[in-house]
Amino acid sequence: MKYAREVIDLLAAYPGRRFRMIHIVRHVAGGKPDAAQWERIRKGVRRVIEHLEHAGHVARCEPAKGSGGFSLYAWKPGHEVFENRD
């Protein structure tokens, strides 16, 4: 995955904080790329997020509401202990 390091660095640095896709893409792009680069980066970031969702590291907090909506993604903190399992 080409953009996995950048996506993980951003999301894992702020566990529980919700990010829109556009914020993640801007972080990965490091500025404002042209339209072709933007679409390429967006598709790559989407693939990374889907894999992280499937692995259980990222949660989709709010799904897109209709056409033109946006989803919010957050890193699930895995280091928190919820109960004693002894």
PDB file of N, CA, C and O in Angstrom:
ATOM      1  N   MET A   1       0.846  -1.176   0.000  1.00  0.00           N
ATOM      2  CA  MET A   1       0.000   0.000   0.000  1.00  0.00           C
ATOM      3  C   MET A   1       0.892   1.240   0.000  1.00  0.00           C
ATOM      4  O   MET A   1       1.766   1.403   0.851  1.00  0.00           O
ATOM      5  N   LYS A   2       0.649   2.079  -0.951  1.00  0.00           N
ATOM      6  CA  LYS A   2       1.533   3.208  -1.155  1.00  0.00           C
ATOM      7  C   LYS A   2       1.419   4.282  -0.075  1.00  0.00           C
ATOM      8  O   LYS A   2       2.433   4.849   0.332  1.00  0.00           O
ATOM      9  N   TYR A   3       0.219   4.569   0.392  1.00  0.00           N
ATOM     10  CA  TYR A   3       0.031   5.670   1.342  1.00  0.00           C
ATOM     11  C   TYR A   3      -0.256   5.194   2.761  1.00  0.00           C
ATOM     12  O   TYR A   3      -0.698   5.983   3.597  1.00  0.00           O
ATOM     13  N   ALA A   4      -0.016   3.935   3.040  1.00  0.00           N
ATOM     14  CA  ALA A   4      -0.354   3.375   4.349  1.00  0.00           C
ATOM     15  C   ALA A   4       0.390   4.078   5.479  1.00  0.00           C
ATOM     16  O   ALA A   4      -0.206   4.384   6.512  1.00  0.00           O
ATOM     17  N   ARG A   5       1.668   4.334   5.300  1.00  0.00           N
ATOM     18  CA  ARG A   5       2.457   4.962   6.363  1.00  0.00           C
ATOM     19  C   ARG A   5       1.888   6.334   6.730  1.00  0.00           C
ATOM     20  O   ARG A   5       1.747   6.645   7.913  1.00  0.00           O
ATOM     21  N   GLU A   6       1.563   7.148   5.738  1.00  0.00           N
ATOM     22  CA  GLU A   6       1.057   8.488   6.005  1.00  0.00           C
ATOM     23  C   GLU A   6      -0.307   8.449   6.685  1.00  0.00           C
ATOM     24  O   GLU A   6      -0.566   9.222   7.608  1.00  0.00           O
ATOM     25  N   VAL A   7      -1.179   7.549   6.230  1.00  0.00           N
ATOM     26  CA  VAL A   7      -2.516   7.445   6.819  1.00  0.00           C
ATOM     27  C   VAL A   7      -2.425   6.965   8.262  1.00  0.00           C
ATOM     28  O   VAL A   7      -3.073   7.525   9.146  1.00  0.00           O
ATOM     29  N   ILE A   8      -1.629   5.936   8.500  1.00  0.00           N
ATOM     30  CA  ILE A   8      -1.487   5.406   9.853  1.00  0.00           C
ATOM     31  C   ILE A   8      -0.844   6.442  10.776  1.00  0.00           C
ATOM     32  O   ILE A   8      -1.264   6.593  11.923  1.00  0.00           O
ATOM     33  N   ASP A   9       0.163   7.149  10.288  1.00  0.00           N
ATOM     34  CA  ASP A   9       0.810   8.180  11.112  1.00  0.00           C
ATOM     35  C   ASP A   9      -0.189   9.249  11.550  1.00  0.00           C
ATOM     36  O   ASP A   9      -0.174   9.674  12.705  1.00  0.00           O
ATOM     37  N   LEU A  10      -1.055   9.685  10.635  1.00  0.00           N
ATOM     38  CA  LEU A  10      -2.030  10.721  10.967  1.00  0.00           C
ATOM     39  C   LEU A  10      -3.091  10.203  11.926  1.00  0.00           C
ATOM     40  O   LEU A  10      -3.335  10.815  12.966  1.00  0.00           O
ATOM     41  N   LEU A  11      -3.718   9.094  11.593  1.00  0.00           N
ATOM     42  CA  LEU A  11      -4.826   8.599  12.407  1.00  0.00           C
ATOM     43  C   LEU A  11      -4.365   8.099  13.772  1.00  0.00           C
ATOM     44  O   LEU A  11      -5.029   8.355  14.776  1.00  0.00           O
ATOM     45  N   ALA A  12      -3.241   7.393  13.824  1.00  0.00           N
ATOM     46  CA  ALA A  12      -2.768   6.839  15.089  1.00  0.00           C
ATOM     47  C   ALA A  12      -2.256   7.920  16.040  1.00  0.00           C
ATOM     48  O   ALA A  12      -2.236   7.712  17.253  1.00  0.00           O
ATOM     49  N   ALA A  13      -1.845   9.060  15.512  1.00  0.00           N
ATOM     50  CA  ALA A  13      -1.369  10.143  16.366  1.00  0.00           C
ATOM     51  C   ALA A  13      -2.515  10.770  17.170  1.00  0.00           C
ATOM     52  O   ALA A  13      -2.287  11.369  18.221  1.00  0.00           O
ATOM     53  N   TYR A  14      -3.744  10.625  16.668  1.00  0.00           N
ATOM     54  CA  TYR A  14      -4.921  11.196  17.328  1.00  0.00           C
ATOM     55  C   TYR A  14      -5.999  10.127  17.474  1.00  0.00           C
ATOM     56  O   TYR A  14      -7.020  10.200  16.790  1.00  0.00           O
ATOM     57  N   PRO A  15      -5.804   9.134  18.347  1.00  0.00           N
ATOM     58  CA  PRO A  15      -6.799   8.067  18.477  1.00  0.00           C
ATOM     59  C   PRO A  15      -8.143   8.615  18.949  1.00  0.00           C
ATOM     60  O   PRO A  15      -8.210   9.416  19.882  1.00  0.00           O
ATOM     61  N   GLY A  16      -9.194   8.175  18.296  1.00  0.00           N
ATOM     62  CA  GLY A  16     -10.534   8.613  18.657  1.00  0.00           C
ATOM     63  C   GLY A  16     -10.994   9.875  17.958  1.00  0.00           C
ATOM     64  O   GLY A  16     -12.195  10.145  17.919  1.00  0.00           O
ATOM     65  N   ARG A  17     -10.086  10.655  17.406  1.00  0.00           N
ATOM     66  CA  ARG A  17     -10.474  11.869  16.700  1.00  0.00           C
ATOM     67  C   ARG A  17     -11.034  11.498  15.330  1.00  0.00           C
ATOM     68  O   ARG A  17     -10.505  10.612  14.659  1.00  0.00           O
ATOM     69  N   ARG A  18     -12.087  12.162  14.923  1.00  0.00           N
ATOM     70  CA  ARG A  18     -12.741  11.869  13.647  1.00  0.00           C
ATOM     71  C   ARG A  18     -12.150  12.726  12.532  1.00  0.00           C
ATOM     72  O   ARG A  18     -11.990  13.938  12.672  1.00  0.00           O
ATOM     73  N   PHE A  19     -11.832  12.065  11.427  1.00  0.00           N
ATOM     74  CA  PHE A  19     -11.272  12.741  10.261  1.00  0.00           C
ATOM     75  C   PHE A  19     -12.163  12.528   9.057  1.00  0.00           C
ATOM     76  O   PHE A  19     -12.683  11.431   8.851  1.00  0.00           O
ATOM     77  N   ARG A  20     -12.343  13.565   8.264  1.00  0.00           N
ATOM     78  CA  ARG A  20     -12.997  13.417   6.971  1.00  0.00           C
ATOM     79  C   ARG A  20     -11.944  12.947   5.966  1.00  0.00           C
ATOM     80  O   ARG A  20     -10.745  13.154   6.159  1.00  0.00           O
ATOM     81  N   MET A  21     -12.411  12.319   4.903  1.00  0.00           N
ATOM     82  CA  MET A  21     -11.502  11.817   3.861  1.00  0.00           C
ATOM     83  C   MET A  21     -10.655  12.958   3.298  1.00  0.00           C
ATOM     84  O   MET A  21      -9.466  12.769   3.044  1.00  0.00           O
ATOM     85  N   ILE A  22     -11.237  14.121   3.100  1.00  0.00           N
ATOM     86  CA  ILE A  22     -10.503  15.243   2.515  1.00  0.00           C
ATOM     87  C   ILE A  22      -9.321  15.653   3.395  1.00  0.00           C
ATOM     88  O   ILE A  22      -8.273  16.040   2.879  1.00  0.00           O
ATOM     89  N   HIS A  23      -9.482  15.574   4.710  1.00  0.00           N
ATOM     90  CA  HIS A  23      -8.383  15.932   5.616  1.00  0.00           C
ATOM     91  C   HIS A  23      -7.249  14.919   5.521  1.00  0.00           C
ATOM     92  O   HIS A  23      -6.074  15.286   5.568  1.00  0.00           O
ATOM     93  N   ILE A  24      -7.600  13.661   5.390  1.00  0.00           N
ATOM     94  CA  ILE A  24      -6.578  12.617   5.260  1.00  0.00           C
ATOM     95  C   ILE A  24      -5.834  12.772   3.941  1.00  0.00           C
ATOM     96  O   ILE A  24      -4.609  12.653   3.900  1.00  0.00           O
ATOM     97  N   VAL A  25      -6.566  13.037   2.862  1.00  0.00           N
ATOM     98  CA  VAL A  25      -5.935  13.199   1.545  1.00  0.00           C
ATOM     99  C   VAL A  25      -5.025  14.416   1.537  1.00  0.00           C
ATOM    100  O   VAL A  25      -3.931  14.362   0.974  1.00  0.00           O
ATOM    101  N   ARG A  26      -5.451  15.503   2.145  1.00  0.00           N
ATOM    102  CA  ARG A  26      -4.601  16.699   2.204  1.00  0.00           C
ATOM    103  C   ARG A  26      -3.318  16.424   2.968  1.00  0.00           C
ATOM    104  O   ARG A  26      -2.252  16.907   2.587  1.00  0.00           O
ATOM    105  N   HIS A  27      -3.410  15.656   4.037  1.00  0.00           N
ATOM    106  CA  HIS A  27      -2.217  15.304   4.803  1.00  0.00           C
ATOM    107  C   HIS A  27      -1.252  14.476   3.956  1.00  0.00           C
ATOM    108  O   HIS A  27      -0.047  14.729   3.950  1.00  0.00           O
ATOM    109  N   VAL A  28      -1.783  13.494   3.248  1.00  0.00           N
ATOM    110  CA  VAL A  28      -0.950  12.622   2.423  1.00  0.00           C
ATOM    111  C   VAL A  28      -0.344  13.399   1.259  1.00  0.00           C
ATOM    112  O   VAL A  28       0.825  13.204   0.926  1.00  0.00           O
ATOM    113  N   ALA A  29      -1.131  14.279   0.638  1.00  0.00           N
ATOM    114  CA  ALA A  29      -0.662  15.033  -0.528  1.00  0.00           C
ATOM    115  C   ALA A  29       0.389  16.059  -0.148  1.00  0.00           C
ATOM    116  O   ALA A  29       1.253  16.383  -0.962  1.00  0.00           O
ATOM    117  N   GLY A  30       0.335  16.575   1.068  1.00  0.00           N
ATOM    118  CA  GLY A  30       1.309  17.574   1.489  1.00  0.00           C
ATOM    119  C   GLY A  30       1.115  18.918   0.819  1.00  0.00           C
ATOM    120  O   GLY A  30       2.072  19.680   0.687  1.00  0.00           O
ATOM    121  N   GLY A  31      -0.059  19.218   0.405  1.00  0.00           N
ATOM    122  CA  GLY A  31      -0.353  20.471  -0.280  1.00  0.00           C
ATOM    123  C   GLY A  31      -1.577  20.297  -1.141  1.00  0.00           C
ATOM    124  O   GLY A  31      -2.446  19.478  -0.843  1.00  0.00           O
ATOM    125  N   LYS A  32      -1.647  21.063  -2.205  1.00  0.00           N
ATOM    126  CA  LYS A  32      -2.788  20.965  -3.103  1.00  0.00           C
ATOM    127  C   LYS A  32      -2.310  20.490  -4.478  1.00  0.00           C
ATOM    128  O   LYS A  32      -1.813  21.288  -5.273  1.00  0.00           O
ATOM    129  N   PRO A  33      -2.460  19.193  -4.756  1.00  0.00           N
ATOM    130  CA  PRO A  33      -2.026  18.664  -6.050  1.00  0.00           C
ATOM    131  C   PRO A  33      -3.042  18.979  -7.144  1.00  0.00           C
ATOM    132  O   PRO A  33      -4.146  19.441  -6.855  1.00  0.00           O
ATOM    133  N   ASP A  34      -2.673  18.731  -8.397  1.00  0.00           N
ATOM    134  CA  ASP A  34      -3.623  18.945  -9.490  1.00  0.00           C
ATOM    135  C   ASP A  34      -4.703  17.855  -9.449  1.00  0.00           C
ATOM    136  O   ASP A  34      -4.622  16.928  -8.642  1.00  0.00           O
ATOM    137  N   ALA A  35      -5.702  17.969 -10.314  1.00  0.00           N
ATOM    138  CA  ALA A  35      -6.880  17.091 -10.257  1.00  0.00           C
ATOM    139  C   ALA A  35      -6.529  15.618 -10.451  1.00  0.00           C
ATOM    140  O   ALA A  35      -7.083  14.760  -9.763  1.00  0.00           O
ATOM    141  N   ALA A  36      -5.629  15.314 -11.366  1.00  0.00           N
ATOM    142  CA  ALA A  36      -5.261  13.922 -11.619  1.00  0.00           C
ATOM    143  C   ALA A  36      -4.542  13.306 -10.420  1.00  0.00           C
ATOM    144  O   ALA A  36      -4.828  12.173 -10.033  1.00  0.00           O
ATOM    145  N   GLN A  37      -3.624  14.045  -9.845  1.00  0.00           N
ATOM    146  CA  GLN A  37      -2.918  13.556  -8.662  1.00  0.00           C
ATOM    147  C   GLN A  37      -3.874  13.418  -7.481  1.00  0.00           C
ATOM    148  O   GLN A  37      -3.777  12.464  -6.710  1.00  0.00           O
ATOM    149  N   TRP A  38      -4.792  14.363  -7.339  1.00  0.00           N
ATOM    150  CA  TRP A  38      -5.757  14.332  -6.244  1.00  0.00           C
ATOM    151  C   TRP A  38      -6.575  13.042  -6.289  1.00  0.00           C
ATOM    152  O   TRP A  38      -6.743  12.372  -5.270  1.00  0.00           O
ATOM    153  N   GLU A  39      -7.080  12.701  -7.467  1.00  0.00           N
ATOM    154  CA  GLU A  39      -7.897  11.500  -7.616  1.00  0.00           C
ATOM    155  C   GLU A  39      -7.078  10.239  -7.358  1.00  0.00           C
ATOM    156  O   GLU A  39      -7.578   9.296  -6.743  1.00  0.00           O
ATOM    157  N   ARG A  40      -5.848  10.208  -7.811  1.00  0.00           N
ATOM    158  CA  ARG A  40      -4.974   9.053  -7.581  1.00  0.00           C
ATOM    159  C   ARG A  40      -4.694   8.873  -6.096  1.00  0.00           C
ATOM    160  O   ARG A  40      -4.745   7.754  -5.585  1.00  0.00           O
ATOM    161  N   ILE A  41      -4.400   9.954  -5.408  1.00  0.00           N
ATOM    162  CA  ILE A  41      -4.128   9.886  -3.978  1.00  0.00           C
ATOM    163  C   ILE A  41      -5.389   9.493  -3.218  1.00  0.00           C
ATOM    164  O   ILE A  41      -5.319   8.684  -2.293  1.00  0.00           O
ATOM    165  N   ARG A  42      -6.542  10.051  -3.589  1.00  0.00           N
ATOM    166  CA  ARG A  42      -7.798   9.739  -2.918  1.00  0.00           C
ATOM    167  C   ARG A  42      -8.137   8.258  -3.020  1.00  0.00           C
ATOM    168  O   ARG A  42      -8.567   7.645  -2.043  1.00  0.00           O
ATOM    169  N   LYS A  43      -7.943   7.686  -4.206  1.00  0.00           N
ATOM    170  CA  LYS A  43      -8.223   6.260  -4.382  1.00  0.00           C
ATOM    171  C   LYS A  43      -7.266   5.402  -3.560  1.00  0.00           C
ATOM    172  O   LYS A  43      -7.679   4.397  -2.982  1.00  0.00           O
ATOM    173  N   GLY A  44      -6.007   5.782  -3.505  1.00  0.00           N
ATOM    174  CA  GLY A  44      -5.032   5.045  -2.702  1.00  0.00           C
ATOM    175  C   GLY A  44      -5.337   5.113  -1.220  1.00  0.00           C
ATOM    176  O   GLY A  44      -5.226   4.113  -0.511  1.00  0.00           O
ATOM    177  N   VAL A  45      -5.722   6.290  -0.749  1.00  0.00           N
ATOM    178  CA  VAL A  45      -6.079   6.462   0.657  1.00  0.00           C
ATOM    179  C   VAL A  45      -7.328   5.654   0.973  1.00  0.00           C
ATOM    180  O   VAL A  45      -7.426   5.056   2.045  1.00  0.00           O
ATOM    181  N   ARG A  46      -8.278   5.631   0.054  1.00  0.00           N
ATOM    182  CA  ARG A  46      -9.504   4.859   0.267  1.00  0.00           C
ATOM    183  C   ARG A  46      -9.196   3.367   0.439  1.00  0.00           C
ATOM    184  O   ARG A  46      -9.771   2.703   1.301  1.00  0.00           O
ATOM    185  N   ARG A  47      -8.293   2.855  -0.382  1.00  0.00           N
ATOM    186  CA  ARG A  47      -7.889   1.446  -0.267  1.00  0.00           C
ATOM    187  C   ARG A  47      -7.251   1.163   1.095  1.00  0.00           C
ATOM    188  O   ARG A  47      -7.541   0.144   1.722  1.00  0.00           O
ATOM    189  N   VAL A  48      -6.398   2.054   1.541  1.00  0.00           N
ATOM    190  CA  VAL A  48      -5.741   1.885   2.843  1.00  0.00           C
ATOM    191  C   VAL A  48      -6.779   1.888   3.959  1.00  0.00           C
ATOM    192  O   VAL A  48      -6.729   1.043   4.853  1.00  0.00           O
ATOM    193  N   ILE A  49      -7.719   2.831   3.916  1.00  0.00           N
ATOM    194  CA  ILE A  49      -8.748   2.926   4.953  1.00  0.00           C
ATOM    195  C   ILE A  49      -9.616   1.662   4.961  1.00  0.00           C
ATOM    196  O   ILE A  49      -9.968   1.159   6.028  1.00  0.00           O
ATOM    197  N   GLU A  50      -9.962   1.147   3.774  1.00  0.00           N
ATOM    198  CA  GLU A  50     -10.769  -0.072   3.719  1.00  0.00           C
ATOM    199  C   GLU A  50     -10.029  -1.236   4.362  1.00  0.00           C
ATOM    200  O   GLU A  50     -10.633  -2.018   5.096  1.00  0.00           O
ATOM    201  N   HIS A  51      -8.734  -1.364   4.099  1.00  0.00           N
ATOM    202  CA  HIS A  51      -7.947  -2.451   4.701  1.00  0.00           C
ATOM    203  C   HIS A  51      -7.851  -2.279   6.222  1.00  0.00           C
ATOM    204  O   HIS A  51      -7.968  -3.252   6.967  1.00  0.00           O
ATOM    205  N   LEU A  52      -7.641  -1.053   6.673  1.00  0.00           N
ATOM    206  CA  LEU A  52      -7.559  -0.809   8.110  1.00  0.00           C
ATOM    207  C   LEU A  52      -8.903  -1.039   8.795  1.00  0.00           C
ATOM    208  O   LEU A  52      -8.942  -1.501   9.936  1.00  0.00           O
ATOM    209  N   GLU A  53      -9.998  -0.725   8.118  1.00  0.00           N
ATOM    210  CA  GLU A  53     -11.331  -1.021   8.662  1.00  0.00           C
ATOM    211  C   GLU A  53     -11.533  -2.523   8.801  1.00  0.00           C
ATOM    212  O   GLU A  53     -12.024  -3.007   9.820  1.00  0.00           O
ATOM    213  N   HIS A  54     -11.149  -3.245   7.767  1.00  0.00           N
ATOM    214  CA  HIS A  54     -11.301  -4.703   7.775  1.00  0.00           C
ATOM    215  C   HIS A  54     -10.453  -5.341   8.878  1.00  0.00           C
ATOM    216  O   HIS A  54     -10.869  -6.325   9.490  1.00  0.00           O
ATOM    217  N   ALA A  55      -9.269  -4.784   9.130  1.00  0.00           N
ATOM    218  CA  ALA A  55      -8.381  -5.305  10.164  1.00  0.00           C
ATOM    219  C   ALA A  55      -8.813  -4.883  11.567  1.00  0.00           C
ATOM    220  O   ALA A  55      -8.326  -5.432  12.554  1.00  0.00           O
ATOM    221  N   GLY A  56      -9.724  -3.911  11.663  1.00  0.00           N
ATOM    222  CA  GLY A  56     -10.221  -3.485  12.963  1.00  0.00           C
ATOM    223  C   GLY A  56      -9.463  -2.343  13.600  1.00  0.00           C
ATOM    224  O   GLY A  56      -9.644  -2.080  14.789  1.00  0.00           O
ATOM    225  N   HIS A  57      -8.626  -1.659  12.853  1.00  0.00           N
ATOM    226  CA  HIS A  57      -7.857  -0.551  13.408  1.00  0.00           C
ATOM    227  C   HIS A  57      -8.561   0.797  13.254  1.00  0.00           C
ATOM    228  O   HIS A  57      -8.326   1.721  14.033  1.00  0.00           O
ATOM    229  N   VAL A  58      -9.419   0.899  12.252  1.00  0.00           N
ATOM    230  CA  VAL A  58     -10.111   2.149  11.967  1.00  0.00           C
ATOM    231  C   VAL A  58     -11.614   1.896  12.028  1.00  0.00           C
ATOM    232  O   VAL A  58     -12.097   0.853  11.588  1.00  0.00           O
ATOM    233  N   ALA A  59     -12.347   2.861  12.579  1.00  0.00           N
ATOM    234  CA  ALA A  59     -13.802   2.773  12.647  1.00  0.00           C
ATOM    235  C   ALA A  59     -14.406   3.880  11.797  1.00  0.00           C
ATOM    236  O   ALA A  59     -13.923   5.012  11.796  1.00  0.00           O
ATOM    237  N   ARG A  60     -15.458   3.543  11.082  1.00  0.00           N
ATOM    238  CA  ARG A  60     -16.214   4.557  10.349  1.00  0.00           C
ATOM    239  C   ARG A  60     -17.268   5.060  11.317  1.00  0.00           C
ATOM    240  O   ARG A  60     -18.230   4.355  11.623  1.00  0.00           O
ATOM    241  N   CYS A  61     -17.085   6.285  11.799  1.00  0.00           N
ATOM    242  CA  CYS A  61     -17.955   6.820  12.852  1.00  0.00           C
ATOM    243  C   CYS A  61     -19.325   7.200  12.320  1.00  0.00           C
ATOM    244  O   CYS A  61     -20.342   6.876  12.933  1.00  0.00           O
ATOM    245  N   GLU A  62     -19.360   7.869  11.207  1.00  0.00           N
ATOM    246  CA  GLU A  62     -20.626   8.276  10.600  1.00  0.00           C
ATOM    247  C   GLU A  62     -20.562   7.974   9.120  1.00  0.00           C
ATOM    248  O   GLU A  62     -19.705   8.512   8.420  1.00  0.00           O
ATOM    249  N   PRO A  63     -21.449   7.127   8.627  1.00  0.00           N
ATOM    250  CA  PRO A  63     -21.462   6.868   7.188  1.00  0.00           C
ATOM    251  C   PRO A  63     -21.992   8.080   6.420  1.00  0.00           C
ATOM    252  O   PRO A  63     -22.667   8.939   6.987  1.00  0.00           O
ATOM    253  N   ALA A  64     -21.681   8.139   5.141  1.00  0.00           N
ATOM    254  CA  ALA A  64     -22.121   9.248   4.299  1.00  0.00           C
ATOM    255  C   ALA A  64     -23.640   9.278   4.242  1.00  0.00           C
ATOM    256  O   ALA A  64     -24.283   8.239   4.091  1.00  0.00           O
ATOM    257  N   LYS A  65     -24.200  10.448   4.363  1.00  0.00           N
ATOM    258  CA  LYS A  65     -25.653  10.616   4.325  1.00  0.00           C
ATOM    259  C   LYS A  65     -26.060  11.148   2.961  1.00  0.00           C
ATOM    260  O   LYS A  65     -26.105  12.358   2.741  1.00  0.00           O
ATOM    261  N   GLY A  66     -26.353  10.242   2.060  1.00  0.00           N
ATOM    262  CA  GLY A  66     -26.813  10.633   0.736  1.00  0.00           C
ATOM    263  C   GLY A  66     -25.688  11.050  -0.188  1.00  0.00           C
ATOM    264  O   GLY A  66     -24.510  10.986   0.161  1.00  0.00           O
ATOM    265  N   SER A  67     -26.077  11.472  -1.359  1.00  0.00           N
ATOM    266  CA  SER A  67     -25.120  11.907  -2.365  1.00  0.00           C
ATOM    267  C   SER A  67     -24.454  13.213  -1.929  1.00  0.00           C
ATOM    268  O   SER A  67     -25.125  14.158  -1.514  1.00  0.00           O
ATOM    269  N   GLY A  68     -23.150  13.247  -2.027  1.00  0.00           N
ATOM    270  CA  GLY A  68     -22.403  14.439  -1.644  1.00  0.00           C
ATOM    271  C   GLY A  68     -22.062  14.500  -0.172  1.00  0.00           C
ATOM    272  O   GLY A  68     -21.462  15.473   0.286  1.00  0.00           O
ATOM    273  N   GLY A  69     -22.434  13.481   0.572  1.00  0.00           N
ATOM    274  CA  GLY A  69     -22.128  13.446   1.996  1.00  0.00           C
ATOM    275  C   GLY A  69     -20.706  12.965   2.225  1.00  0.00           C
ATOM    276  O   GLY A  69     -19.979  12.664   1.278  1.00  0.00           O
ATOM    277  N   PHE A  70     -20.325  12.896   3.470  1.00  0.00           N
ATOM    278  CA  PHE A  70     -18.978  12.442   3.800  1.00  0.00           C
ATOM    279  C   PHE A  70     -19.031  11.525   5.015  1.00  0.00           C
ATOM    280  O   PHE A  70     -19.943  11.610   5.838  1.00  0.00           O
ATOM    281  N   SER A  71     -18.052  10.661   5.111  1.00  0.00           N
ATOM    282  CA  SER A  71     -17.913   9.767   6.253  1.00  0.00           C
ATOM    283  C   SER A  71     -16.816  10.292   7.164  1.00  0.00           C
ATOM    284  O   SER A  71     -15.929  11.029   6.733  1.00  0.00           O
ATOM    285  N   LEU A  72     -16.890   9.908   8.412  1.00  0.00           N
ATOM    286  CA  LEU A  72     -15.858  10.254   9.380  1.00  0.00           C
ATOM    287  C   LEU A  72     -15.157   8.978   9.814  1.00  0.00           C
ATOM    288  O   LEU A  72     -15.804   7.968  10.090  1.00  0.00           O
ATOM    289  N   TYR A  73     -13.841   9.029   9.873  1.00  0.00           N
ATOM    290  CA  TYR A  73     -13.023   7.876  10.222  1.00  0.00           C
ATOM    291  C   TYR A  73     -12.197   8.204  11.450  1.00  0.00           C
ATOM    292  O   TYR A  73     -11.708   9.324  11.598  1.00  0.00           O
ATOM    293  N   ALA A  74     -12.040   7.215  12.341  1.00  0.00           N
ATOM    294  CA  ALA A  74     -11.248   7.417  13.554  1.00  0.00           C
ATOM    295  C   ALA A  74     -10.426   6.170  13.839  1.00  0.00           C
ATOM    296  O   ALA A  74     -10.863   5.052  13.563  1.00  0.00           O
ATOM    297  N   TRP A  75      -9.237   6.365  14.391  1.00  0.00           N
ATOM    298  CA  TRP A  75      -8.358   5.272  14.799  1.00  0.00           C
ATOM    299  C   TRP A  75      -8.882   4.708  16.108  1.00  0.00           C
ATOM    300  O   TRP A  75      -9.156   5.456  17.047  1.00  0.00           O
ATOM    301  N   LYS A  76      -9.021   3.393  16.171  1.00  0.00           N
ATOM    302  CA  LYS A  76      -9.463   2.742  17.410  1.00  0.00           C
ATOM    303  C   LYS A  76      -8.261   2.551  18.321  1.00  0.00           C
ATOM    304  O   LYS A  76      -7.292   1.895  17.938  1.00  0.00           O
ATOM    305  N   PRO A  77      -8.311   3.113  19.513  1.00  0.00           N
ATOM    306  CA  PRO A  77      -7.187   2.902  20.423  1.00  0.00           C
ATOM    307  C   PRO A  77      -7.154   1.452  20.894  1.00  0.00           C
ATOM    308  O   PRO A  77      -8.103   0.985  21.524  1.00  0.00           O
ATOM    309  N   GLY A  78      -6.083   0.744  20.600  1.00  0.00           N
ATOM    310  CA  GLY A  78      -5.980  -0.658  20.951  1.00  0.00           C
ATOM    311  C   GLY A  78      -5.240  -0.910  22.245  1.00  0.00           C
ATOM    312  O   GLY A  78      -5.210  -2.038  22.737  1.00  0.00           O
ATOM    313  N   HIS A  79      -4.643   0.126  22.801  1.00  0.00           N
ATOM    314  CA  HIS A  79      -3.834  -0.055  23.999  1.00  0.00           C
ATOM    315  C   HIS A  79      -4.648   0.084  25.278  1.00  0.00           C
ATOM    316  O   HIS A  79      -4.127  -0.172  26.363  1.00  0.00           O
ATOM    317  N   GLU A  80      -5.917   0.484  25.177  1.00  0.00           N
ATOM    318  CA  GLU A  80      -6.715   0.666  26.376  1.00  0.00           C
ATOM    319  C   GLU A  80      -7.195  -0.682  26.901  1.00  0.00           C
ATOM    320  O   GLU A  80      -7.644  -1.532  26.132  1.00  0.00           O
ATOM    321  N   VAL A  81      -7.098  -0.871  28.199  1.00  0.00           N
ATOM    322  CA  VAL A  81      -7.565  -2.086  28.836  1.00  0.00           C
ATOM    323  C   VAL A  81      -8.961  -1.820  29.370  1.00  0.00           C
ATOM    324  O   VAL A  81      -9.156  -0.913  30.179  1.00  0.00           O
ATOM    325  N   PHE A  82      -9.931  -2.606  28.922  1.00  0.00           N
ATOM    326  CA  PHE A  82     -11.311  -2.396  29.336  1.00  0.00           C
ATOM    327  C   PHE A  82     -11.709  -3.254  30.521  1.00  0.00           C
ATOM    328  O   PHE A  82     -12.592  -2.868  31.288  1.00  0.00           O
ATOM    329  N   GLU A  83     -11.083  -4.401  30.690  1.00  0.00           N
ATOM    330  CA  GLU A  83     -11.427  -5.268  31.796  1.00  0.00           C
ATOM    331  C   GLU A  83     -10.249  -6.166  32.136  1.00  0.00           C
ATOM    332  O   GLU A  83      -9.339  -6.348  31.328  1.00  0.00           O
ATOM    333  N   ASN A  84     -10.275  -6.707  33.305  1.00  0.00           N
ATOM    334  CA  ASN A  84      -9.239  -7.641  33.709  1.00  0.00           C
ATOM    335  C   ASN A  84      -9.640  -9.030  33.209  1.00  0.00           C
ATOM    336  O   ASN A  84     -10.710  -9.523  33.566  1.00  0.00           O
ATOM    337  N   ARG A  85      -8.812  -9.658  32.401  1.00  0.00           N
ATOM    338  CA  ARG A  85      -9.163 -10.931  31.784  1.00  0.00           C
ATOM    339  C   ARG A  85      -8.499 -12.120  32.454  1.00  0.00           C
ATOM    340  O   ARG A  85      -8.364 -13.178  31.839  1.00  0.00           O
ATOM    341  N   ASP A  86      -8.089 -11.968  33.679  1.00  0.00           N
ATOM    342  CA  ASP A  86      -7.449 -13.086  34.392  1.00  0.00           C
ATOM    343  C   ASP A  86      -8.439 -14.093  34.900  1.00  0.00           C
ATOM    344  O   ASP A  86      -8.050 -15.084  35.517  1.00  0.00           O
TER     345      ASP A  86
END
